[in-house]
Amino acid sequence: MHQQKRQPELVEGNLPVFVFPTELIFYADDQSTHKQVLTLYKPYEFALKFKVLCTTPNKYVVVDAAGAVKPQCCVEIVIRHRDVRSCHYGVIDKFCLQVSEQSQRKALGRKEVIATLLPSAKEQQKEEEERRIKEHLTESVFFEQSCQPENITVSSGPSLLTVLLGVVCIVALMLPTLGIWNRWCLSTST
């Protein structure tokens, strides 16, 4: 009897979508950042189609906004920011990558990617460096505080009481106990 290998039933919206990066940052003063690449990874053994949607499509150009992904492959999606103006600084836009089966229209999975336009890469790097320095200082202060010895008394050796107790124990062990016991038993019985 020959059994056919059945593909599991895919439920709408439950399929994990793997995209890198999950955040796009564009810098107004750095033209090299105006074009970025999203990579859609597909580790599954069945073919899927994808579609890229955007909350503000007038600000971006998405090259190959829809297409197919072969089993266990990846697709690079180029996104260009085309409206670099100061009024868009700090505004968070969203891209939604939807995947579905080749023959179906229902979305099996979605992944959201946020995009932000910042005024200057140099300012951002400066702020990032300042943040790292503050974190480092905070960590080193915490480390110094947590490693400070508390009120611990350090002794230079055993105390006098311990030495005296040890000597008494040694003397007691060296005494001939069997003879004393026998003599004590004889004296109490008479």
N, C-alpha and C positions, 0 to 999 in steps of 0.2 A: 504494500500500500504506500503510495507516494503522497506525502503531505506538502502542501504549498506553504512557503514562508510568507506569513501574513504581516503586513505593516501594522503597527499599533494605531489605534484610532486617535487622531490628534484632536485635542479639545481647543476650542477657540480661545485665544488670549493667554494660554498657559505655557507656550513654548519659550524657553529662555533665548534671548537675542544677545549675541556677543559683539560689542562694538568698542573700538578704541580709536581715539580717546573718548571719554565721556563728557568732556568739556572743551570747547574751542574758545581761545582767547585771541582776539585780533587787536593789534596796536595801530593806532592812527598814524604814528610817526615812523612805522616800520613796514614798508610795502611788502617785504618778504612774508609777513604774517597774514596778508590779505587773501592769500590762497592757502587753504589747509586741506588735509586728506583725512577722511574717516575710513576706517577699515572695518568691514563687516565680515566676521568669521562665522563659518557654518560647519560645525563638527559632525553634523548629522549625515546619515547615509542615504538621504533622499533629497531630491532637488526642491528648491524653494524659489519663489520670486520675491522681490523686495520693492518697496516704494519709500521715498523720502518726502516727508511733508514738513512744512515750516510755518511758524506763526506769523512771520513777516517776509513773504516771498519777494517783495519788492526790494529788499535790502541785500538779497543773496542770489547768486547764480549757482545752481547745483547741476554739475555735469553728470549725466546718466542718473537722473533722479529715480529711475525705475529700471528693473532688469531682473536677471536670473542669477542664481548662485548654484553652481554644481555641487554635488555631494562632497563633503570634506574639503572645501575650498574657501577662498576669501575673495572679496571684491573691494576695490578702493574707490571711494566716492569723493570727488573733488568739490570743495565748497569755496566759493569766492565771495568776499564781502565787497559789494559794489557801491555802497552808500556811506562812505566814511566822512561823517560830519559830526561836529561837536555836540549837536543835539541828541546824538545816539550814544554818547559816552555813558557807560555804566548800565545801559539798558540790557536786560537779559532776554534773549530770544531763544526759542526752542525749536529743535528739529525732532521729528518723530520718525524712526525707522520701523516700518511695518513689514513683517514677513508673512507669506501665505503659501499654500500649496500651489503648484503650477496650474492646476485645473480649477481651483476654487477662488472665490472672491473674499471669503472671510479671513480676517487677520488671525494668524495663529499665535503671533507674538509681537511685542512692541518694545522699543527701547527709546528713551528720551535722552537727547544730548543738548546741553545748554551752550549758548554762544553769547559772548560779551565783547563789546568794543571798548577798549581803554585808551586814554589819550596818549600815553607814552610808555614804551617798554623800559626806558631808563628810570622813570619815576617808579614804575612797578618793581624793578629790580632793587632800587634803593629802599623802598618800603619792605620788600621781602628780606633784604639784608638786615635792616633795622629790627624786624620781627625775629629773625634768627638770633641776633645778638641778645635781644631781650630774653628769649627763651633760654639761651645758653647761660646768661647771668642768673636767671631764676633757678635753673637746674643746679648751677654750681653753689648758689646760696643754700638751696635745699640740701644738697649733698653735704656741705660744711655743717649745717645745723644737725642733720641726722647722724653725722659721724662724730660729733662732739661727745667726749666721755662724760657721763653723768657722775654724780658723787660716788665714785668707786674708791674704796680704800684698798690701796695696794700694800700688802705686807711683804716684808723682806724674807720671811721664812716662817716656820711653824711657831705658834705661840708658846709661851712658857707653860701654860696649862696642858697643852697637847704633849709636850716633852715629858712633863711630870707624870701624866697619866700613862704614857708609854713605858716609863721606867717602872712604875708600880706594877703594871701588867707583866713585864719581863721578870721581875722579882717573884711575883706570885706564881708564875709558871715554873720557876726554877726550884721552888720549895718541894721537898719530898712529901707529897700529899698522902701516899698510901700508908706510910708509917704513922703519920699523925692521925689518920682516920682509924687505923687499927687501935692505937692507943686510946683514942677518945671513946671508941666503942667498948673497950675493955673497962675503962674507968666508969662508964655509966652503967654497966651491967652489974657491977659489984656493990 
